[in-house]
Amino acid sequence: GAGRGAAGAALAMAAAPRWRERLFALYFLSHIPVTLLIDLQPLLPAALYPPALTELLQGYAASFRDPLMLQPPEWFKAFIYCEAFLQMPFFPIAAYAFLKGGCKWIRTPAIIYSTHVATTLVPILAHILFHDFSKSEHSGPQTLQERLALLSIYVPYLLIPLLILYTMLCHPHYSHVEKRKRK
């Protein structure tokens, strides 16, 4: 009895963390339409988007006082280019790996992705918290409450990548490195 219980517990620890994999799959799947339909709008010609999508972005920016999405500074545009050309191709691959579950090959790309995204969120969050938006063409957050409301939109894009990074580095299923057999 006790031996099987310990073995079962060890097996459960070694198995992929399914609830997290499902969360990660949902994160990457949801990121595809958000990126294509909303996030890339500042980079692409407005004619590519139907009025309903441009109105959606403008409505969001007005509601959350997010001038970054309407008139992004060059540093923010650089992050959008990274999202378009580095992250976007990774989204369906990651979604597949995490939906399938137990794919150890996703470890290194997920570490690269999560480190990159978490790093880009630091200046974005600092800008939201500390920038003087009083001279912005589009209204930005002025009060602490408005800044926190805008932060609430961006923070999940920091927390989930940090959870991905933690899982890839610390969960036994992903952190166990297989030793290669010598011939």
HELIX and SHEET records of a PDB file:
HELIX    1   1 ALA A    2  ALA A   14  1                                  13    
HELIX    2   2 ARG A   18  VAL A   34  1                                  17    
HELIX    3   3 THR A   35  ASP A   39  3                                   5    
HELIX    4   4 ALA A   46  LEU A   48  5                                   3    
HELIX    5   5 PRO A   51  PHE A   64  1                                  14    
HELIX    6   6 GLU A   74  CYS A   82  1                                   9    
HELIX    7   7 GLU A   83  GLN A   87  3                                   5    
HELIX    8   8 PHE A   90  LYS A  100  1                                  11    
HELIX    9   9 LYS A  104  ILE A  106  5                                   3    
HELIX   10  10 ARG A  107  PHE A  130  1                                  24    
HELIX   11  11 PHE A  133  LYS A  135  5                                   3    
HELIX   12  12 LEU A  144  TYR A  154  1                                  11    
HELIX   13  13 PRO A  156  CYS A  170  1                                  15    
HELIX   14  14 PRO A  172  SER A  175  1                                   4    
END                                                                             
